[in-house]
Amino acid sequence: MSGSAREPRDLVRLIRDLSYKEGRFTLASGKESAFYVDIKNVSLHPQGARLIGEEAWKRLTPSEFDGVGGPTLGADPLATALSLAALAAGAAVPAFIIRKEPKKHGTSQWIEGRENLKDQGRLLVIEDVVTTGGSSLKAIEKIRAEGFKVDTLLCVLDREEGGREALAKAGVRLVALSTIDQIRKAG
């Protein structure tokens, strides 16, 4: 029943039910994998968005950040979910989006929503899935090049394939709402 209200489930179970697939897949890193987890199936589901925002709020103190966002497209609904969860808790944490390439007209900027962010502020980067950390590190470089501070990245799923270690080398702490081990055990 697509689009209908579902009974509440925890985030790990929802990821397992809506996003986890086995087969042969090529990941963004170019690596082959026997499984794929498409978090957008959860982040675009109303229950999933609510759970992601609430879980992120519980694990971090988002009000310590001047904004939350990450690389488009995966981070877009996540940043909105966390921004709304913060607002429900009485904090204003604006969302932002990092473009894949700078805007070709107007301001030519990399970061959308920049006007809502405090200059040189501390930003929380959010990702749907972290594998090796490569795309996360590229996004963090762009943010830092714009003068912002980044020391924490929150992801919905850590595939546990070296991303945590790569981020740590760049001075970034990884906070994962779930791990691939938890998702597999939920099956």
C-alpha positions, 0 to 999 in steps of 0.5 A, a space after each residue: 500500500 504505497 502512500 498509506 500510513 504504516 504502523 510505527 517502526 523503529 528506524 533500523 526495521 524501516 530501513 531493512 523493509 524499505 531500502 535493503 536489497 541483495 544482488 549485484 550492485 555498483 556503488 558510487 565509489 565504483 566498488 561492486 557490492 552484494 547488497 544495496 541500501 537506498 536510504 531515499 526510500 526511507 527519508 522520503 517516507 513520512 514515518 522515515 523522515 520523522 524517525 530520522 529527524 528524531 533519532 538525529 536529535 537524540 544522538 546529537 545536540 543539533 542546536 550546537 550547529 549553525 546549519 545542517 546539510 550535505 550533498 544533494 540529492 541524498 542529504 536534501 530530505 535528511 537536512 529538512 527532517 533534522 531542521 524540522 525536528 530541531 524546530 519542534 524542540 525549540 531550536 532553529 537549525 537551518 538546512 542547506 544543500 551542497 550542489 554537485 557543481 556550482 550554479 551556472 547562473 546568478 550567484 554561481 554558488 556551491 551551497 544553497 541556503 547559504 544566506 540562512 547560515 552564520 558566517 564561519 559557522 559550525 555546520 553539521 554535514 548529513 549523508 544518507 550512506 557512508 561507505 568509504 567516506 569519499 563523497 563526504 570528504 569532497 563535500 566537507 572540502 567545499 564547505 570548509 573552502 567557503 569558510 565554515 567549520 565542520 567537525 561532525 558528520 551524521 549518516 543514516 547508515 554506515 556501511 562500515 567499509 572505512 568511511 569512519 576512519 577516513 573521516 577521522 583522518 580529516 578531523 571529522 567525527 562520524 555519528 551513524 544512526 544505523 550500521 549495516 550489521 544492524 540492518 542485516 540482523 533485522 532481517 
